[in-house]
Amino acid sequence: MTNQMIALAKSKPEPGLWKVDAPIPELGPDDVLIKINKTGICGTDIHIWDWDAWASATVPVPIITGHEFAGEVVDMGRNVSGLKLGQRCSGEGHLIGTESRQSRSGKFHLDPGTRGIGVNVQGAFAQYLRLPAFNVVPLPDDIPDEIGAILDPLGNAVHTALSFPLLGEDVLITGAGPIGIMAAAVARHAGARNVVLTDVNTYRLDLAAKVVPNLRCVNVAKEDLHDVVHELGLKEGFDIGLEMSGNQAALDQMVEALVMGGKIALLGIPPGQSPVDWSRIVFKAITIKGVYGREMFETWYKMIAMLQYGLDVSRVITHRYDIADFREGFEQMKSGRSGKVVLNWT
């Protein structure tokens, strides 16, 4: 093995990513070295590519980006146990500390000192990734690499969807991006009675209908959600809302469509500050839970179990590119006419 690798880096504080030669990461005693096989392009990566206000305030330059990946362990630090060379894996991209009350009580995903690979530290858009062994998630043989490469966003969908019990409930999901579509698949798999997904992007609503059986897709630019509530025979509205769009109008519509005492899991991030009619939320006794990332590692256990026992999100991957064509992959993601885009590093 040479000491150099190919990587995609944010080399300059301006739009774009650049293909670079970088040193293969050196391991600490508790780290593993992962040879990357597949990576997914995330919405966060698009923000970094575009170098918007959030990215320019958050991401150091230069940095290797990317945080959705699957690969195999090729080297280990001297303290690592429980893993083996050649083991296929994905991994949790949130790197936590151990001093906070949240971490010390086992609520790792709430550690306020969390850093993200590909955002705050060197990431996975590279031939090799250094990752703490603690963060490694082994992949079963029946989960292929390209599904392993989208476990990070699937985990967001699972964490959000399973925030409240779904069995027999009527669920409204706003936002038909890949995570919203996967959340709809999880809700269906978990036994929800009616699952409705709203958006204004016809391509993604059509994709959602292909990914999730018996899903009611609603283009709210063309169809009134109240008519859909009547069509489904919902006397009072939806029991649970999963807000994945970051759109204030969608959240307002969700609040109106929920039953008294309804529950909302909020993953979508609106740009800047948004006006909220809090009195409406109070008078309807709505519970709102903010969702960030994945529960470490309960979400990983649950989503792998669901994938092994019938959950199928494979059709949410719509485009695949070799790393040499990464620019085309990013342009496809930015077009709004794709599901998940996967890059091949082998």
C-alpha positions in Angstrom: 0.0 0.0 0.0 1.3 3.4 -0.9 0.9 6.3 1.5 -1.3 8.3 -0.9 -4.9 8.0 -1.8 -7.5 9.8 -4.0 -10.1 11.9 -2.2 -12.7 14.6 -2.9 -11.9 17.7 -0.9 -13.3 21.2 -0.3 -9.9 22.7 -1.2 -11.1 26.3 -1.6 -13.8 28.5 0.1 -15.9 28.5 -3.1 -18.5 26.3 -4.8 -17.3 22.8 -5.9 -15.2 19.9 -4.7 -11.8 18.9 -6.1 -10.2 15.5 -6.7 -6.9 15.5 -4.8 -4.1 13.2 -3.7 -4.0 13.0 0.1 -2.0 11.0 2.6 -3.7 7.8 3.9 -4.8 8.5 7.5 -2.5 7.4 10.3 -4.3 5.3 13.0 -4.4 5.9 16.7 -4.6 2.9 19.0 -8.4 2.9 19.1 -9.0 3.5 15.3 -9.6 1.3 12.3 -8.7 2.0 8.7 -11.6 1.4 6.3 -11.1 0.9 2.5 -14.1 2.7 1.0 -16.2 0.8 -1.6 -19.3 3.0 -2.0 -20.4 6.4 -0.8 -23.7 8.2 -0.9 -24.1 11.9 -1.7 -26.1 13.7 1.1 -27.9 17.0 1.2 -25.2 18.2 3.6 -22.7 17.5 0.8 -24.7 19.7 -1.5 -24.6 22.5 1.0 -20.8 22.1 1.2 -20.5 21.9 -2.6 -22.6 25.1 -3.0 -20.6 26.8 -0.1 -23.7 28.4 1.3 -23.9 30.4 4.5 -24.1 27.4 6.7 -21.2 25.6 5.1 -18.9 28.7 5.1 -19.6 29.2 8.8 -19.2 25.5 9.7 -16.8 23.6 7.5 -13.0 24.2 7.8 -11.0 24.4 4.5 -9.3 22.3 3.3 -11.2 19.1 4.3 -12.1 15.8 2.8 -15.9 15.7 2.7 -18.5 12.9 2.7 -20.0 10.8 5.5 -22.2 8.1 4.0 -20.1 5.0 3.2 -19.6 1.3 3.1 -16.2 -0.5 2.9 -14.0 -3.0 4.7 -11.6 -3.0 7.6 -8.0 -3.1 6.3 -6.0 -2.1 9.4 -6.6 -1.7 13.1 -5.0 0.1 16.1 -3.4 -1.9 18.8 -6.3 -1.5 21.3 -9.1 -2.6 18.8 -10.9 -5.8 19.6 -14.1 -7.4 18.3 -13.4 -6.5 14.6 -11.3 -8.4 12.0 -9.4 -7.5 8.9 -11.6 -7.8 5.8 -14.8 -7.2 7.7 -17.4 -5.3 5.7 -18.8 -2.3 7.5 -20.5 1.0 7.6 -20.2 3.4 10.5 -21.7 6.2 12.6 -20.3 9.5 11.3 -20.9 11.4 14.5 -17.8 11.4 16.6 -18.6 11.9 20.3 -16.8 12.8 23.5 -17.0 10.9 26.7 -17.2 13.7 29.3 -20.7 15.1 28.9 -23.6 14.0 31.1 -25.4 12.8 27.9 -22.5 10.5 26.9 -21.9 9.2 30.4 -25.6 8.2 30.7 -25.4 6.3 27.4 -27.3 8.9 25.3 -24.4 9.2 22.9 -26.3 10.9 20.1 -27.0 13.9 22.4 -23.4 14.6 23.2 -23.0 18.4 22.7 -19.4 17.9 21.7 -20.3 15.8 18.7 -18.2 16.3 15.5 -19.1 15.0 12.1 -16.9 13.2 9.6 -16.8 15.1 6.3 -18.0 18.2 8.1 -15.7 18.9 11.0 -13.1 16.2 10.5 -11.7 14.3 7.5 -14.4 12.4 5.8 -15.4 9.4 3.6 -15.1 10.7 0.1 -11.7 9.0 -0.1 -10.2 5.6 -0.8 -9.5 5.2 2.9 -11.2 6.5 6.1 -9.9 6.5 9.6 -12.8 5.9 12.1 -12.9 5.1 15.8 -13.6 1.4 16.3 -16.4 2.5 18.6 -18.2 3.9 15.5 -17.8 0.9 13.2 -21.0 -0.9 12.3 -20.4 -4.4 10.8 -22.5 -5.2 7.7 -24.2 -8.6 7.5 -23.6 -10.6 4.3 -27.1 -10.0 3.1 -26.8 -6.2 3.1 -24.9 -5.1 0.0 -22.4 -2.3 0.0 -24.7 0.2 -1.8 -27.3 -0.2 0.9 -24.6 0.0 3.5 -23.6 3.3 1.9 -27.0 4.8 2.6 -27.5 3.5 6.2 -26.7 7.0 7.5 -29.7 8.7 5.9 -31.9 5.6 6.4 -31.0 5.9 10.1 -32.3 9.5 10.0 -35.5 8.1 8.6 -35.7 5.3 11.1 -35.0 7.5 14.1 -37.7 10.0 13.0 -40.3 7.4 12.0 -39.9 5.4 15.2 -40.1 8.4 17.5 -43.6 7.4 18.3 -45.5 4.1 18.1 -46.8 3.6 14.5 -48.8 0.4 14.7 -52.3 1.1 13.4 -51.8 4.9 13.2 -52.4 7.3 10.4 -49.2 9.0 9.4 -48.6 12.2 7.4 -45.1 12.8 6.0 -44.1 16.1 4.5 -41.2 16.1 2.1 -40.5 13.4 -0.5 -36.7 13.6 -0.5 -34.9 10.3 -0.1 -35.2 10.4 3.7 -38.9 11.2 3.5 -39.4 8.3 1.1 -37.5 6.0 3.3 -39.4 7.2 6.4 -42.6 6.3 4.5 -41.2 2.8 3.8 -40.3 2.4 7.5 -43.8 3.6 8.6 -45.4 1.1 6.3 -43.1 -1.7 7.5 -43.8 -0.8 11.2 -47.6 -1.3 10.7 -49.0 2.2 10.1 -52.6 2.1 8.8 -52.5 4.9 6.3 -49.3 6.6 5.1 -49.5 9.8 3.2 -46.5 11.6 1.7 -46.7 15.2 0.4 -44.4 17.3 -1.8 -44.5 19.5 -4.9 -41.8 17.6 -6.8 -43.6 15.3 -9.2 -40.4 13.2 -9.9 -39.9 12.4 -6.3 -43.5 11.6 -5.6 -43.5 9.2 -8.5 -40.3 7.7 -7.2 -41.9 7.3 -3.7 -44.8 5.4 -5.2 -42.3 2.9 -6.7 -40.4 2.5 -3.5 -43.2 2.2 -1.0 -46.3 -0.1 -1.5 -49.7 1.3 -0.9 -48.4 4.8 -0.3 -50.8 7.8 -0.9 -48.7 10.5 -2.6 -50.1 14.0 -2.7 -48.8 16.9 -4.8 -50.1 19.7 -2.6 -49.7 22.2 -5.5 -52.4 20.3 -7.3 -54.4 18.5 -4.7 -56.0 19.5 -1.4 -54.9 17.5 1.6 -58.3 17.9 3.2 -59.8 16.0 0.3 -57.3 13.2 0.9 -58.3 13.1 4.6 -61.9 12.7 3.5 -60.9 10.1 0.9 -59.2 7.9 3.5 -62.1 8.2 5.9 -60.1 9.9 8.7 -62.7 11.5 10.9 -60.3 13.7 12.9 -57.1 13.7 10.9 -53.6 12.1 11.2 -52.3 10.8 14.4 -48.6 11.3 13.7 -46.6 13.7 11.5 -43.1 13.3 10.2 -41.8 16.6 8.9 -38.9 16.1 6.5 -39.0 19.1 4.2 -37.8 22.1 6.2 -40.7 24.0 4.7 -42.7 26.2 7.1 -45.9 25.9 5.0 -45.7 22.1 5.2 -45.3 22.2 9.0 -48.3 24.6 9.2 -50.3 22.2 7.0 -49.3 19.3 9.2 -50.4 21.0 12.4 -53.8 21.6 10.9 -54.1 18.0 9.6 -53.3 16.3 12.9 -55.8 15.1 15.5 -56.1 16.8 18.9 -53.1 15.5 20.8 -51.2 14.5 17.6 -47.5 14.1 17.6 -44.8 15.5 15.2 -41.2 14.3 14.8 -39.3 17.2 13.2 -36.2 16.3 11.1 -36.4 19.0 8.3 -34.4 22.1 8.9 -36.0 25.4 7.7 -33.7 28.0 6.3 -33.2 30.7 8.9 -35.9 31.7 11.3 -39.5 30.8 10.6 -42.8 32.2 12.1 -44.7 29.6 14.0 -48.3 29.8 15.2 -47.5 28.4 18.7 -51.1 29.1 19.9 -52.4 26.6 17.4 -49.9 24.0 18.5 -50.8 24.6 22.2 -54.6 24.6 21.7 -54.3 21.3 19.7 -52.0 19.8 22.4 -49.5 18.9 19.8 -46.3 17.1 20.9 -43.2 18.1 18.8 -39.9 16.1 19.0 -36.8 17.4 17.3 -34.7 14.7 15.7 -31.0 14.9 15.0 -29.0 12.1 13.5 -29.4 8.5 14.8 -29.6 7.0 18.2 -26.3 5.4 18.9 -26.6 2.5 18.3 -30.2 1.5 18.8 -31.2 3.0 15.4 -28.5 1.0 13.7 -29.7 -2.3 15.3 -33.3 -1.6 14.3 -32.7 -0.6 10.7 -30.4 -3.6 10.0 -33.0 -5.9 11.5 -35.7 -4.4 9.4 -33.6 -4.7 6.3 -33.0 -8.3 7.0 -36.7 -8.9 7.6 -38.5 -7.3 4.7 -37.8 -3.6 4.6 -36.7 -2.8 1.0 -35.4 0.7 0.2 -33.2 -0.3 -2.7 -35.2 1.5 -5.3 -34.6 4.8 -3.6 -31.1 4.6 -5.2 -31.7 6.0 -8.7 -28.2 6.9 -9.9 -24.7 5.3 -9.7 -21.5 6.9 -10.8 -17.8 6.0 -10.7 -15.7 8.4 -8.7 -14.2 9.8 -11.8 -17.7 11.1 -12.7 -18.4 12.6 -9.3 -19.4 16.0 -10.8 -22.2 14.4 -12.7 -23.4 12.7 -9.5 -23.5 16.1 -7.7 -25.3 17.7 -10.6 -27.9 14.9 -10.6 -28.5 15.4 -6.9 -28.8 19.2 -7.4 -31.3 18.7 -10.2 -34.1 17.5 -7.9 -34.6 14.6 -10.3 -33.0 11.8 -8.3 -33.3 9.7 -5.2 -30.0 8.6 -3.6 -26.9 9.0 -5.7 -24.1 6.5 -4.9 -20.4 6.8 -5.9 -18.3 3.8 -6.6 -14.7 3.9 -5.3 -13.6 0.4 -6.4 
